[in-house]
Amino acid sequence: MDNQLKRGMLDVCVLAAIRNEDSYGYKIQKDIKPYIKMSESTLYTILKRLEKSEMLTVKNVEHNGRLRKYYHINDCGKNRIEEFKEEWKELLSIYQFIAREESEEDE
């Protein structure tokens, strides 16, 4: 798969993991794990990129005497998810054209 395409998809996956509630790195990785294999270093790189792109905000909260970063999706991040859904429809159409059976091509 094209690296740029995959990178964009992973960004949206992380946004989707926090769209319903604020979350922290370990929980995000745990929530994504059944669907996508992603290393901890990849996750934190994505989180930093999304923060820099202003698609999420970060707040530090004390938990058991330690600071934990919680990530919150904002309107820009939510809009990116919706854009991705529209882009995916187009990609699906392209895939269906490419994957169609040879017998259909003869018609």
All heavy atoms as an XYZ file, in Angstrom:
902
protein
N       0.851     -1.175      0.000
C       0.000      0.000      0.000
C       0.895      1.236      0.000
O       1.937      1.263      0.640
C      -0.907     -0.008      1.232
C      -1.785      1.225      1.321
S      -2.842      1.275      2.784
C      -4.088      0.123      2.309
N       0.445      2.253     -0.690
C       1.159      3.517     -0.745
C       1.315      4.078      0.672
O       0.342      4.149      1.426
C       0.376      4.493     -1.638
C       1.010      5.855     -1.687
O       2.096      5.971     -2.283
O       0.409      6.794     -1.127
N       2.533      4.486      1.019
C       2.802      4.957      2.382
C       1.991      6.197      2.751
O       1.524      6.318      3.886
C       4.292      5.229      2.572
C       5.076      3.954      2.718
O       4.545      2.922      3.087
N       6.364      4.013      2.422
N       1.816      7.118      1.821
C       1.046      8.331      2.104
C      -0.419      7.993      2.374
O      -1.031      8.537      3.277
C       1.147      9.324      0.941
C       2.489     10.032      0.859
C       2.735     10.911      2.061
O       3.363     10.494      3.031
N       2.232     12.118      2.026
N      -0.965      7.085      1.566
C      -2.348      6.666      1.749
C      -2.516      5.994      3.110
O      -3.436      6.297      3.864
C      -2.784      5.727      0.625
C      -4.198      5.175      0.695
C      -5.234      6.289      0.650
C      -4.432      4.199     -0.445
N      -1.601      5.094      3.437
C      -1.676      4.383      4.708
C      -1.535      5.360      5.874
O      -2.270      5.271      6.857
C      -0.584      3.312      4.781
C      -0.674      2.450      6.018
C       0.322      1.328      5.985
C       0.196      0.451      7.196
N       1.157     -0.642      7.206
N      -0.622      6.303      5.753
C      -0.408      7.288      6.818
C      -1.690      8.079      7.070
O      -2.099      8.268      8.214
C       0.733      8.222      6.427
C       1.030      9.274      7.440
C       2.225     10.070      7.010
N       1.968     11.474      7.268
C       2.828     12.421      7.077
N       4.006     12.155      6.570
N       2.526     13.657      7.358
N      -2.337      8.515      6.001
C      -3.580      9.253      6.146
C      -4.673      8.423      6.780
O      -5.473      8.929      7.583
N      -4.711      7.158      6.437
C      -5.729      6.272      7.011
C      -5.478      6.051      8.498
O      -6.424      6.042      9.292
C      -5.737      4.937      6.268
C      -6.229      5.068      4.844
S      -6.108      3.533      3.925
C      -7.607      2.734      4.464
N      -4.223      5.895      8.877
C      -3.908      5.696     10.290
C      -4.246      6.938     11.101
O      -4.741      6.836     12.223
C      -2.429      5.321     10.461
C      -2.031      3.949      9.924
C      -0.528      3.732     10.090
C      -2.808      2.840     10.612
N      -3.996      8.113     10.527
C      -4.363      9.355     11.212
C      -5.861      9.367     11.518
O      -6.276      9.681     12.631
C      -4.015     10.573     10.355
C      -2.525     10.855     10.284
O      -1.728     10.082     10.845
O      -2.155     11.863      9.641
N      -6.664      9.016     10.532
C      -8.115      9.017     10.715
C      -8.533      7.938     11.715
O      -9.460      8.141     12.504
C      -8.844      8.860      9.366
C     -10.343      8.747      9.558
C      -8.522     10.031      8.447
N      -7.854      6.814     11.722
C      -8.160      5.759     12.705
C      -7.947      6.265     14.125
O      -8.766      6.001     15.015
C      -7.291      4.530     12.458
S      -7.747      3.612     10.987
N      -6.870      6.997     14.343
C      -6.604      7.541     15.675
C      -7.677      8.571     16.038
O      -8.188      8.568     17.160
C      -5.182      8.137     15.753
C      -4.980      8.887     17.061
C      -4.136      7.033     15.603
N      -8.034      9.423     15.098
C      -9.105     10.385     15.363
C     -10.411      9.663     15.714
O     -11.116     10.056     16.641
C      -9.318     11.292     14.151
C      -8.216     12.307     13.862
C      -8.428     12.967     12.512
C      -8.126     13.351     14.978
N     -10.714      8.607     14.978
C     -11.935      7.850     15.229
C     -11.917      7.193     16.615
O     -12.966      7.050     17.249
C     -12.143      6.798     14.140
N     -10.738      6.828     17.084
C     -10.624      6.181     18.393
C     -10.980      7.134     19.532
O     -11.365      6.686     20.615
C      -9.212      5.627     18.589
N     -10.867      8.440     19.284
C     -11.163      9.402     20.355
C     -12.375     10.284     20.044
O     -12.648     11.233     20.760
C      -9.935     10.288     20.669
C      -9.528     11.122     19.461
C      -8.791      9.454     21.193
C      -8.454     12.153     19.749
N     -13.111      9.955     18.984
C     -14.227     10.842     18.614
C     -15.355     10.843     19.637
O     -16.082     11.815     19.761
C     -14.752     10.518     17.228
C     -15.663      9.331     17.173
C     -16.227      9.105     15.803
N     -16.148      7.661     15.581
C     -16.156      7.101     14.416
N     -16.228      7.839     13.340
N     -16.069      5.798     14.307
N     -15.537      9.774     20.395
C     -16.642      9.703     21.361
C     -16.244     10.080     22.779
O     -17.111     10.400     23.594
C     -17.260      8.306     21.362
C     -17.922      8.002     20.038
O     -18.502      8.882     19.405
N     -17.803      6.771     19.595
N     -14.959      9.992     23.088
C     -14.502     10.367     24.426
C     -13.005     10.633     24.408
O     -12.263     10.063     23.615
C     -14.814      9.272     25.447
C     -14.058      7.969     25.239
C     -14.376      6.925     26.308
O     -14.827      7.293     27.406
O     -14.166      5.733     26.030
N     -12.579     11.531     25.283
C     -11.154     11.811     25.413
C     -10.450     10.531     25.847
O     -11.035      9.696     26.546
C     -10.913     12.903     26.448
C     -11.501     14.240     26.026
O     -12.005     14.348     24.893
O     -11.446     15.178     26.837
N      -9.203     10.396     25.430
C      -8.482      9.175     25.766
C      -6.992      9.459     25.852
O      -6.524     10.533     25.486
C      -8.761      8.086     24.724
O      -8.337      6.829     25.193
N      -6.245      8.476     26.307
C      -4.799      8.593     26.455
C      -4.126      7.501     25.617
O      -4.784      6.556     25.160
C      -4.393      8.511     27.928
C      -4.913      7.294     28.646
C      -4.131      6.153     28.769
C      -6.201      7.271     29.187
C      -4.604      5.030     29.420
C      -6.682      6.154     29.833
C      -5.880      5.038     29.948
O      -6.350      3.918     30.583
N      -2.842      7.655     25.391
C      -2.107      6.804     24.464
C      -2.320      5.312     24.615
O      -2.652      4.621     23.647
N      -2.113      4.791     25.815
C      -2.226      3.344     26.005
C      -3.629      2.846     25.660
O      -3.801      1.819     25.014
C      -1.858      2.970     27.444
C      -2.021      1.498     27.727
C      -1.088      0.578     27.249
C      -3.121      1.017     28.441
C      -1.247     -0.784     27.489
C      -3.283     -0.330     28.686
C      -2.346     -1.232     28.210
O      -2.504     -2.573     28.433
N      -4.653      3.596     26.089
C      -6.031      3.176     25.813
C      -6.341      3.262     24.315
O      -7.014      2.393     23.762
C      -7.025      4.007     26.610
C      -8.466      3.531     26.415
C      -9.406      4.187     27.379
C     -10.824      3.703     27.302
N     -11.354      3.350     26.032
N      -5.838      4.298     23.664
C      -6.039      4.427     22.218
C      -5.442      3.219     21.511
O      -6.081      2.594     20.666
C      -5.424      5.729     21.676
C      -6.161      6.952     22.248
C      -5.444      5.754     20.150
C      -5.456      8.268     22.013
N      -4.214      2.880     21.878
C      -3.557      1.734     21.251
C      -4.339      0.442     21.520
O      -4.538     -0.377     20.626
C      -2.125      1.590     21.751
C      -1.353      0.527     21.003
C       0.122      0.557     21.324
O       0.528      1.040     22.368
N       0.926      0.028     20.426
N      -4.837      0.279     22.727
C      -5.620     -0.903     23.094
C      -6.932     -0.963     22.303
O      -7.341     -2.030     21.838
C      -5.899     -0.858     24.599
C      -6.568     -2.069     25.162
C      -6.677     -1.915     26.668
C      -7.906     -2.616     27.170
N      -8.201     -2.335     28.567
N      -7.575      0.196     22.115
C      -8.842      0.238     21.376
C      -8.650     -0.054     19.890
O      -9.512     -0.653     19.250
C      -9.509      1.607     21.543
C     -10.016      1.852     22.951
O     -10.137      0.878     23.729
O     -10.272      3.026     23.291
N      -7.525      0.353     19.348
C      -7.242      0.168     17.923
C      -6.734     -1.240     17.619
O      -6.951     -1.772     16.532
C      -6.214      1.225     17.437
C      -6.874      2.601     17.388
C      -5.642      0.882     16.077
C      -5.926      3.724     17.047
N      -6.084     -1.855     18.591
C      -5.388     -3.131     18.389
C      -6.203     -4.226     17.695
O      -5.672     -4.920     16.830
C      -4.852     -3.643     19.730
C      -3.950     -4.838     19.591
C      -3.369     -5.240     20.932
C      -2.440     -6.413     20.763
N      -1.771     -6.771     22.027
N      -7.499     -4.408     17.995
C      -8.241     -5.470     17.304
C      -8.377     -5.239     15.791
O      -8.671     -6.162     15.051
C      -9.622     -5.435     17.961
C      -9.428     -4.757     19.273
C      -8.296     -3.793     19.069
N      -8.142     -4.013     15.359
C      -8.346     -3.666     13.955
C      -7.052     -3.395     13.196
O      -6.957     -3.680     12.000
C      -9.235     -2.411     13.850
C     -10.520     -2.564     14.607
C     -10.657     -2.050     15.891
C     -11.594     -3.246     14.051
C     -11.835     -2.202     16.596
C     -12.779     -3.404     14.756
C     -12.884     -2.881     16.030
O     -14.054     -3.045     16.719
N      -6.073     -2.817     13.875
C      -4.854     -2.359     13.219
C      -3.658     -2.644     14.108
O      -3.698     -2.379     15.310
C      -4.905     -0.830     12.985
C      -6.139     -0.445     12.199
C      -3.646     -0.339     12.301
C      -6.485      1.005     12.327
N      -2.602     -3.131     13.493
C      -1.353     -3.309     14.232
C      -0.583     -1.990     14.134
O      -0.248     -1.537     13.037
C      -0.538     -4.455     13.629
C       0.724     -4.745     14.384
C       1.461     -5.925     13.803
C       2.733     -6.155     14.584
N       3.496     -7.275     14.029
N      -0.341     -1.367     15.285
C       0.347     -0.085     15.312
C       1.281     -0.056     16.515
O       0.853     -0.318     17.641
C      -0.674      1.056     15.416
C      -0.064      2.428     15.389
S      -1.272      3.758     15.643
C      -2.460      3.454     14.367
N       2.527      0.266     16.277
C       3.487      0.335     17.376
C       3.221      1.579     18.215
O       2.604      2.550     17.758
C       4.919      0.366     16.839
O       5.176      1.604     16.204
N       3.708      1.555     19.416
C       3.552      2.692     20.318
C       4.228      3.936     19.732
O       3.669      5.031     19.777
C       4.164      2.345     21.677
C       3.906      3.356     22.748
C       4.441      2.903     24.104
O       4.428      1.695     24.391
O       4.856      3.797     24.861
N       5.409      3.755     19.150
C       6.116      4.908     18.577
C       5.338      5.505     17.398
O       5.283      6.723     17.240
C       7.531      4.532     18.153
O       7.513      3.537     17.154
N       4.707      4.665     16.589
C       3.885      5.158     15.475
C       2.695      5.937     16.006
O       2.377      7.017     15.513
C       3.409      3.987     14.597
O       4.551      3.341     14.029
C       2.491      4.460     13.486
N       2.036      5.400     17.036
C       0.883      6.071     17.620
C       1.259      7.464     18.115
O       0.578      8.446     17.806
C       0.288      5.251     18.764
C      -0.830      5.955     19.544
C      -2.021      6.267     18.649
C      -1.239      5.118     20.739
N       2.348      7.567     18.867
C       2.718      8.868     19.425
C       3.179      9.843     18.346
O       2.937     11.049     18.456
C       3.729      8.710     20.557
C       3.051      8.189     21.805
C       3.173      6.868     22.195
C       2.227      9.025     22.565
C       2.517      6.381     23.320
C       1.561      8.550     23.686
C       1.713      7.238     24.055
O       1.046      6.765     25.160
N       3.763      9.347     17.281
C       4.108     10.206     16.143
C       2.836     10.764     15.511
O       2.759     11.953     15.184
C       4.927      9.419     15.098
O       6.136      8.964     15.705
C       5.253     10.259     13.882
N       1.840      9.907     15.350
C       0.554     10.334     14.785
C      -0.118     11.350     15.701
O      -0.615     12.386     15.238
C      -0.366      9.120     14.536
C       0.188      8.276     13.390
C      -1.797      9.559     14.246
C      -0.484      6.927     13.223
N      -0.130     11.087     17.002
C      -0.757     12.010     17.942
C      -0.101     13.389     17.884
O      -0.785     14.417     17.887
C      -0.722     11.437     19.360
C      -1.673     10.266     19.606
C      -1.337      9.571     20.924
C      -3.126     10.726     19.594
N       1.214     13.423     17.804
C       1.930     14.708     17.701
C       1.574     15.413     16.400
O       1.364     16.627     16.378
C       3.439     14.490     17.795
C       3.914     14.166     19.181
C       5.410     13.946     19.213
C       5.850     13.495     20.597
N       7.273     13.196     20.656
N       1.507     14.654     15.308
C       1.164     15.239     14.008
C      -0.262     15.804     14.029
O      -0.523     16.895     13.531
C       1.326     14.197     12.905
C       1.039     14.719     11.521
C       1.424     13.772     10.395
N       0.876     12.441     10.512
C       1.605     11.345     10.691
N       2.920     11.411     10.787
N       1.030     10.156     10.760
N      -1.200     15.077     14.630
C      -2.587     15.536     14.709
C      -2.707     16.773     15.595
O      -3.486     17.681     15.299
C      -3.493     14.418     15.216
C      -3.657     13.228     14.273
C      -4.406     12.095     14.976
C      -4.365     13.634     12.992
N      -1.931     16.807     16.664
C      -1.930     17.993     17.524
C      -1.377     19.199     16.758
O      -1.965     20.289     16.786
C      -1.112     17.738     18.785
C      -1.092     18.918     19.730
C      -0.233     18.694     20.961
O       0.524     17.701     21.025
O      -0.307     19.543     21.863
N      -0.284     18.996     16.051
C       0.332     20.075     15.264
C      -0.619     20.560     14.161
O      -0.667     21.747     13.849
C       1.646     19.587     14.652
C       2.433     20.661     13.975
C       3.775     20.140     13.483
C       4.540     21.247     12.794
N       5.849     20.776     12.322
N      -1.400     19.648     13.597
C      -2.372     19.984     12.554
C      -3.658     20.571     13.138
O      -4.608     20.830     12.394
C      -2.725     18.739     11.738
O      -1.594     18.221     11.106
N      -3.703     20.697     14.444
C      -4.840     21.260     15.170
C      -6.130     20.472     14.973
O      -7.221     21.025     14.884
C      -5.025     22.737     14.823
C      -3.816     23.558     15.187
C      -3.958     25.037     14.859
O      -4.927     25.419     14.165
O      -3.099     25.806     15.303
N      -5.987     19.129     14.911
C      -7.157     18.263     14.819
C      -7.536     17.709     16.182
O      -8.601     17.118     16.338
C      -6.902     17.126     13.841
C      -6.795     17.605     12.425
S      -6.756     16.224     11.291
C      -5.967     16.992      9.894
N      -6.652     17.877     17.148
C      -6.941     17.475     18.511
C      -6.201     18.384     19.475
O      -5.271     19.090     19.088
C      -6.599     15.999     18.758
C      -5.201     15.470     18.459
C      -4.228     15.804     19.575
C      -5.257     13.975     18.288
N      -6.649     18.371     20.708
C      -5.975     19.120     21.760
C      -5.538     18.137     22.836
O      -6.054     17.013     22.919
C      -6.892     20.191     22.368
O      -8.092     19.561     22.836
C      -7.239     21.262     21.343
N      -4.595     18.588     23.641
C      -4.021     17.730     24.670
C      -4.124     18.437     26.020
O      -3.912     19.641     26.114
C      -2.532     17.434     24.363
C      -1.933     16.543     25.430
C      -2.366     16.818     22.993
N      -4.487     17.668     27.022
C      -4.447     18.208     28.379
C      -3.801     17.169     29.285
O      -3.958     15.958     29.089
C      -5.835     18.607     28.878
C      -6.784     17.459     29.087
C      -8.122     17.942     29.612
C      -9.074     16.756     29.728
N     -10.382     17.142     30.213
N      -3.049     17.655     30.246
C      -2.399     16.782     31.214
C      -3.286     16.654     32.439
O      -3.768     17.654     32.979
C      -1.032     17.338     31.616
C      -0.047     17.272     30.477
O       0.093     16.244     29.843
N       0.635     18.365     30.206
N      -3.515     15.417     32.864
C      -4.350     15.128     34.027
C      -3.559     14.212     34.947
O      -2.946     13.237     34.495
C      -5.675     14.443     33.598
C      -6.499     14.055     34.808
C      -6.458     15.338     32.661
N      -3.586     14.526     36.238
C      -2.890     13.671     37.193
C      -3.683     12.391     37.400
O      -4.904     12.410     37.591
C      -2.698     14.388     38.521
C      -1.809     13.600     39.460
C      -1.461     14.373     40.709
O      -1.422     15.609     40.677
O      -1.217     13.698     41.736
N      -2.984     11.264     37.318
C      -3.595      9.947     37.517
C      -2.619      9.103     38.318
O      -1.498      8.845     37.875
C      -3.879      9.290     36.160
C      -4.466      7.926     36.267
N      -5.785      7.708     36.595
C      -3.905      6.699     36.120
C      -6.006      6.406     36.623
N      -4.888      5.778     36.351
N      -3.014      8.687     39.500
C      -2.159      7.896     40.392
C      -0.802      8.562     40.613
O       0.241      7.914     40.574
C      -1.963      6.479     39.860
C      -3.228      5.661     39.906
O      -4.123      5.925     40.709
N      -3.326      4.676     39.037
N      -0.814      9.870     40.818
C       0.414     10.600     41.114
C       1.285     10.922     39.908
O       2.364     11.487     40.067
N       0.827     10.567     38.720
C       1.598     10.839     37.499
C       0.728     11.631     36.528
O      -0.486     11.525     36.547
C       2.026      9.532     36.828
C       2.956      8.694     37.701
C       3.301      7.376     37.078
N       3.964      7.559     35.797
C       4.182      6.591     34.919
N       3.772      5.382     35.191
N       4.795      6.832     33.794
N       1.392     12.386     35.663
C       0.650     13.120     34.647
C       0.368     12.207     33.466
O       1.246     11.481     33.006
C       1.429     14.353     34.177
C       1.467     15.527     35.141
C       2.263     16.680     34.524
C       0.074     16.006     35.497
N      -0.853     12.251     32.994
C      -1.253     11.459     31.824
C      -1.811     12.447     30.792
O      -2.613     13.310     31.136
C      -2.313     10.451     32.221
C      -2.837      9.633     31.069
C      -3.951      8.716     31.511
N      -3.402      7.531     32.143
C      -4.126      6.604     32.748
N      -5.433      6.731     32.829
N      -3.563      5.540     33.281
N      -1.375     12.306     29.548
C      -1.877     13.160     28.475
C      -3.185     12.594     27.947
O      -3.236     11.438     27.534
C      -0.884     13.231     27.306
C       0.284     14.109     27.545
C       1.103     14.227     26.263
C       2.238     15.187     26.453
N       2.974     15.411     25.201
N      -4.214     13.425     27.967
C      -5.499     13.059     27.381
C      -5.675     13.827     26.080
O      -5.397     15.026     26.022
C      -6.649     13.372     28.336
C      -6.871     12.290     29.359
C      -6.119     12.244     30.519
C      -7.832     11.304     29.150
C      -6.319     11.244     31.461
C      -8.035     10.299     30.083
C      -7.275     10.275     31.221
O      -7.474      9.276     32.143
N      -6.140     13.128     25.071
C      -6.321     13.706     23.746
C      -7.814     13.906     23.500
O      -8.625     13.027     23.781
C      -5.717     12.783     22.684
C      -4.241     12.608     22.895
C      -3.748     11.569     23.682
C      -3.332     13.499     22.340
C      -2.387     11.417     23.901
C      -1.968     13.358     22.558
C      -1.496     12.312     23.340
O      -0.152     12.178     23.560
N      -8.137     15.089     22.961
C      -9.524     15.469     22.698
C      -9.643     15.885     21.232
O      -8.906     16.757     20.776
C      -9.929     16.632     23.611
C     -11.270     17.204     23.300
N     -12.445     16.602     23.712
C     -11.626     18.298     22.588
C     -13.459     17.331     23.278
N     -12.999     18.363     22.590
N     -10.559     15.262     20.510
C     -10.778     15.621     19.105
C     -11.568     16.930     19.059
O     -12.477     17.138     19.861
C     -11.499     14.482     18.342
C     -11.510     14.758     16.842
C     -12.886     14.252     18.895
C     -11.977     13.575     16.008
N     -11.212     17.796     18.133
C     -11.956     19.045     17.975
C     -12.712     19.018     16.645
O     -12.725     17.999     15.952
C     -11.018     20.256     18.090
C      -9.910     20.220     17.071
O     -10.068     19.687     15.979
N      -8.773     20.799     17.422
N     -13.349     20.133     16.305
C     -14.156     20.173     15.085
C     -13.328     19.885     13.834
O     -13.805     19.216     12.917
C     -14.861     21.524     14.942
C     -15.996     21.680     15.936
O     -16.472     20.656     16.473
O     -16.406     22.832     16.189
N     -12.098     20.360     13.800
C     -11.231     20.103     12.648
C     -10.989     18.598     12.482
O     -11.024     18.062     11.375
C      -9.915     20.862     12.823
S      -8.782     20.755     11.432
N     -10.750     17.906     13.591
C     -10.550     16.460     13.551
C     -11.810     15.717     13.143
O     -11.766     14.756     12.367
N     -12.950     16.166     13.650
C     -14.225     15.542     13.276
C     -14.507     15.747     11.793
O     -14.991     14.837     11.113
C     -15.364     16.106     14.119
C     -15.298     15.669     15.565
C     -16.377     16.336     16.395
C     -16.216     15.964     17.862
N     -17.176     16.687     18.709
N     -14.187     16.933     11.295
C     -14.356     17.203      9.865
C     -13.463     16.303      9.029
O     -13.859     15.843      7.954
C     -14.073     18.670      9.546
C     -15.142     19.590     10.067
O     -16.268     19.184     10.324
N     -14.788     20.853     10.259
N     -12.250     16.016      9.529
C     -11.334     15.138      8.788
C     -11.910     13.734      8.673
O     -11.785     13.088      7.630
C      -9.957     15.105      9.446
C      -8.988     14.182      8.759
C      -8.685     14.641      7.330
N      -8.012     13.591      6.602
C      -8.512     12.976      5.521
N      -9.669     13.325      5.003
N      -7.851     12.016      4.936
N     -12.564     13.250      9.713
C     -13.207     11.934      9.652
C     -14.284     11.934      8.570
O     -14.367     11.000      7.772
C     -13.797     11.534     11.020
C     -12.678     11.275     12.026
C     -14.691     10.298     10.882
C     -13.175     11.055     13.452
N     -15.103     12.962      8.536
C     -16.172     13.043      7.535
C     -15.601     13.143      6.124
O     -16.119     12.508      5.198
C     -17.101     14.221      7.841
C     -17.900     14.046      9.125
C     -18.646     12.719      9.201
O     -19.335     12.358      8.220
O     -18.542     12.034     10.240
N     -14.530     13.909      5.953
C     -13.869     13.999      4.646
C     -13.363     12.627      4.212
O     -13.494     12.240      3.055
C     -12.687     14.967      4.700
C     -13.058     16.418      4.807
C     -11.857     17.304      5.115
O     -10.711     16.794      5.166
O     -12.066     18.507      5.324
N     -12.774     11.905      5.156
C     -12.246     10.575      4.851
C     -13.356      9.645      4.393
O     -13.185      8.869      3.453
C     -11.526      9.981      6.063
C     -11.052      8.581      5.817
C      -9.878      8.343      5.125
C     -11.789      7.498      6.243
C      -9.442      7.057      4.873
C     -11.373      6.205      5.998
C     -10.191      5.981      5.311
N     -14.508      9.709      5.056
C     -15.630      8.852      4.661
C     -16.042      9.123      3.213
O     -16.330      8.185      2.463
C     -16.823      9.077      5.587
C     -16.640      8.519      6.977
C     -17.897      8.870      7.763
C     -17.889      8.452      9.166
N     -19.131      8.866      9.855
N     -16.056     10.376      2.819
C     -16.390     10.728      1.435
C     -15.300     10.247      0.477
O     -15.595      9.708     -0.590
C     -16.606     12.235      1.290
C     -17.879     12.721      1.947
C     -19.128     12.031      1.417
O     -19.282     11.918      0.182
O     -19.958     11.605      2.249
N     -14.033     10.436      0.860
C     -12.925      9.965      0.026
C     -12.979      8.451     -0.124
O     -12.674      7.911     -1.184
C     -11.582     10.373      0.650
C     -11.325     11.860      0.634
C     -10.185     12.284      1.548
O      -9.574     11.407      2.211
O      -9.915     13.492      1.617
N     -13.361      7.767      0.949
C     -13.417      6.306      0.920
C     -14.452      5.815     -0.086
O     -14.235      4.818     -0.767
C     -13.714      5.752      2.306
C     -13.605      4.264      2.298
C     -14.620      3.371      2.365
C     -12.410      3.498      2.163
N     -14.126      2.092      2.293
C     -12.777      2.144      2.171
C     -11.062      3.827      2.049
C     -11.850      1.113      2.059
C     -10.136      2.789      1.940
C     -10.536      1.465      1.942
N     -15.565      6.517     -0.198
C     -16.577      6.139     -1.186
C     -15.974      6.168     -2.592
O     -16.223      5.268     -3.399
C     -17.781      7.085     -1.117
C     -18.620      6.912      0.117
C     -19.734      7.949      0.145
C     -20.492      7.908      1.449
N     -21.508      8.977      1.515
N     -15.183      7.182     -2.878
C     -14.543      7.280     -4.186
C     -13.516      6.165     -4.372
O     -13.455      5.534     -5.431
C     -13.866      8.644     -4.342
C     -13.275      8.860     -5.713
C     -12.663     10.247     -5.869
O     -12.830     11.108     -4.995
O     -11.990     10.439     -6.897
N     -12.717      5.901     -3.336
C     -11.736      4.816     -3.416
C     -12.421      3.472     -3.620
O     -11.937      2.626     -4.377
C     -10.870      4.770     -2.156
C      -9.832      5.863     -2.021
C      -9.205      5.826     -0.626
C      -8.755      5.712     -3.083
N     -13.540      3.265     -2.962
C     -14.288      2.012     -3.112
C     -14.785      1.851     -4.542
O     -14.701      0.752     -5.116
C     -15.450      1.961     -2.128
C     -16.242      0.665     -2.076
C     -15.337     -0.530     -1.789
C     -17.327      0.767     -1.023
N     -15.249      2.914     -5.143
C     -15.689      2.857     -6.543
C     -14.531      2.499     -7.463
O     -14.674      1.692     -8.391
C     -16.281      4.195     -6.980
O     -17.480      4.437     -6.308
N     -13.382      3.092     -7.209
C     -12.194      2.790     -8.018
C     -11.814      1.323     -7.848
O     -11.533      0.623     -8.821
C     -11.025      3.722     -7.630
C     -11.351      5.159     -8.050
C      -9.718      3.252     -8.250
C     -10.417      6.200     -7.454
N     -11.823      0.842     -6.603
C     -11.509     -0.557     -6.344
C     -12.484     -1.483     -7.069
O     -12.079     -2.470     -7.689
C     -11.537     -0.850     -4.835
C     -11.456     -2.327     -4.554
C     -10.235     -2.983     -4.601
C     -12.598     -3.073     -4.292
C     -10.156     -4.348     -4.382
C     -12.535     -4.427     -4.072
C     -11.309     -5.064     -4.115
O     -11.242     -6.415     -3.913
N     -13.765     -1.175     -6.994
C     -14.763     -2.017     -7.646
C     -14.534     -2.065     -9.161
O     -14.710     -3.111     -9.781
C     -16.171     -1.519     -7.317
C     -16.545     -1.805     -5.891
C     -17.833     -1.127     -5.459
O     -18.266     -0.141     -6.053
N     -18.441     -1.652     -4.405
N     -14.127     -0.962     -9.749
C     -13.825     -0.944    -11.175
C     -12.617     -1.829    -11.478
O     -12.648     -2.648    -12.396
C     -13.555      0.491    -11.654
C     -13.069      0.556    -13.067
C     -13.940      0.349    -14.129
C     -11.723      0.798    -13.347
C     -13.489      0.392    -15.438
C     -11.273      0.844    -14.655
C     -12.152      0.636    -15.699
N     -11.583     -1.699    -10.686
C     -10.359     -2.469    -10.908
C     -10.589     -3.963    -10.674
O     -10.086     -4.802    -11.432
C      -9.223     -1.958     -9.995
C      -8.821     -0.544    -10.418
C      -8.016     -2.892    -10.025
C      -7.927      0.163     -9.428
N     -11.369     -4.306     -9.657
C     -11.555     -5.700     -9.258
C     -12.677     -6.418    -10.003
O     -12.882     -7.611     -9.798
C     -11.814     -5.766     -7.753
N     -13.370     -5.722    -10.878
C     -14.494     -6.369    -11.561
C     -14.004     -7.583    -12.347
O     -12.848     -7.671    -12.752
C     -15.218     -5.380    -12.460
C     -14.380     -4.971    -13.635
C     -15.085     -3.993    -14.511
N     -14.214     -3.930    -15.674
C     -13.967     -2.897    -16.391
N     -14.538     -1.788    -16.132
N     -13.167     -2.930    -17.412
N     -14.869     -8.501    -12.523
C     -14.543     -9.763    -13.185
C     -14.279     -9.545    -14.690
O     -14.888     -8.669    -15.300
C     -15.675    -10.765    -13.007
C     -15.897    -11.178    -11.574
C     -14.737    -11.933    -10.986
O     -14.129    -12.769    -11.697
O     -14.413    -11.699     -9.806
N     -13.401    -10.353    -15.242
C     -13.089    -10.256    -16.669
C     -14.327    -10.472    -17.535
O     -14.471     -9.872    -18.573
C     -12.006    -11.263    -17.046
C     -10.653    -10.865    -16.518
C      -9.572    -11.855    -16.939
O      -9.760    -12.591    -17.921
O      -8.542    -11.891    -16.258
N     -15.242    -11.339    -17.090
C     -16.429    -11.604    -17.877
C     -17.277    -10.328    -18.033
O     -17.919    -10.149    -19.065
C     -17.269    -12.713    -17.242
O     -17.684    -12.323    -15.945
N     -17.258     -9.471    -17.046
C     -17.980     -8.217    -17.138
C     -17.345     -7.306    -18.190
O     -18.025     -6.548    -18.851
C     -17.998     -7.494    -15.793
C     -18.839     -8.195    -14.756
C     -18.780     -7.467    -13.414
O     -18.365     -6.301    -13.375
O     -19.156     -8.082    -12.406
N     -16.026     -7.377    -18.334
C     -15.312     -6.531    -19.295
C     -15.684     -6.904    -20.713
O     -15.644     -6.068    -21.617
C     -13.802     -6.659    -19.084
C     -13.327     -6.078    -17.765
C     -11.853     -6.327    -17.509
O     -11.155     -6.837    -18.398
O     -11.401     -6.012    -16.410
N     -16.045     -8.171    -20.960
C     -16.373     -8.624    -22.308
C     -17.739     -8.155    -22.768
O     -18.050     -8.185    -23.944
C     -16.309    -10.163    -22.371
C     -14.894    -10.679    -22.142
O     -13.938     -9.906    -22.381
O     -14.756    -11.834    -21.710
N     -18.578     -7.740    -21.848
C     -19.951     -7.342    -22.179
C     -19.996     -6.030    -22.937
O     -19.243     -5.182    -22.940
C     -20.806     -7.232    -20.929
C     -21.023     -8.575    -20.285
C     -21.798     -8.471    -18.996
O     -22.265     -7.380    -18.603
O     -21.940     -9.501    -18.333
